[in-house]
Amino acid sequence: GNAPEKSDVTLTLTTASKKTSIVELKEMTNHFGGGVSLEEKGTYTFTITVKVGSRYNEMSFPYEVK
């Protein structure tokens, strides 16, 4: 059989005050995980970049902390 392709997942977190941090999500048994702290109030932007082999996929979504 073929070995599964290596995948990397990165989360870019942009705070309401436009501070950016990058979290490399670690592969766990059936999911990816990483520590993120949302201390500021306002709308954050989460941008998730997934690289599988030589293919990239990226998606962004807002998240509001009240």
Secondary structure, 3 states (H helix, E strand, C coil): CCCCCCEEEEEEEECCCCCEEEEEEEECCCCEECCCCCCCCEEEEEEEEEEECCEEEEEEEEEEEC
